[in-house]
Amino acid sequence: MATLACAIALVSGPSYAVPGEPGPQDDKTIEGIHDELNGLYRAAEVATEAYNTADVKATEQEKRLKSLRKALARTEDRVDDLHDLAGAAARTQYHGGDLAATGIQLLLGDHPDEALDEASQARQAMRNLITVSESQKTARTELSRRTDAAAKELRALNNTRADKAESKQKIEGKIAQAEQIEAGLRKEQTRKLAQLEKEQAQEATSRWTGSGSGGGTSTGTGSGGNTQVSGAAGRAVAFAKAQLGKPYVWGAVGPSSYDCSGLTSTAWAAAGHPIPRTSQAQWQGLTRVPLASARPGDLIIYYDATHVGMYIGNGQIVHAPRPGRTVTIAPAASMPIVGVVRPGA
């Protein structure tokens, strides 16, 4: 069973070389047209996930920099207060006054209601004040260094994000190119293309069923099992299936449209278990499980971790497939599988 399950992961998909400008389709086979369309849409999806990854990293760095700047501001205020207090304490001590009146207790003492009425306590308070002041200055220096480094990293990430954003026009160009091809198909070609996709889906279902993947019927998975699932996984599956029919839009995370990882990340967030935003981060950051143990709610990662769908049982996934399509249910083995990950495991 395990050997057959692994075989699914090694099924090679069609070649996805990026085609040139679309030309007349009359002299092309349906298989050739199908491969050309898939190549265009796959190139668009790869670029989409690259942009999503860059955007997530830059956004996280913005939050980190904001936090560092707040901490630095608090430390600088603390250093200023200590500097002022040290000056006041020195002047008071020089004139033979009461150090308690300077507010040292409020800043340094564990029990500010107890007076500093002994000379030894006063001297100790001054030493403590100097020690704390120096440590705060050291902390300020380190925070300033970290803040500068974070700002530099953010500039680099923003440049990367800008580069990926510039690819949006190229992405949209590829989508428009694919749409131009589809719009130019004759009625008979459209029918044959739909029939080819149906046959490929049936073949994919047969591969999954024959492998025994999905853990078996007793766990609510497998080729003939009950797909009922409870808990967080059940809520994630229910959310994802409730989005059926909504359009694929690159970079979208709902509520009216989704891209592939936008659907899976939003579904699991709705279930109370936030997961990474992109398919590559989901593959890298979540617990991996054997393909044969896949159960509803698990995420199946495809290609080079640039596509993801949610397993719903019976050898099927719910996913946002590509531009021009809507969130749909498809055979889990309809694309080359990289592996399976389990949120919350």
Buried (B, 14 or more C-beta within 10 A) or exposed (E): EEEBBBBBBEBEBBEBEEBEEBEEBEEBEBEEBBBBBBBBBBBBBBBBBBBBBBBBBBEEBBEBBEEBBEBBEEBBEBBEBBEEBBEBBBEBBEEEEEBBEBBBBEBBBEEBEEEBEEEEBBEEBBEBBEEBBEEBBEBBEEBBEBBEEBEEBBEEBBEBBEEBBEBBEEBBEBBEBBBEBBEBBEEEBBEBBEEBBEEBBEBBBBBBBEBBBBBBBEBBBBBEBBBEBEEBBBBBBBBBBEBEEBBBBBBBBBEEBBBBBBBBBBBBBBBEBEBBBBBBBBBEEBEBBEBBBBBBBBBBBBBEBBBBBBBBBBBBBBBBBBBBEBBBBBBBBBBBBBBBBBBBE
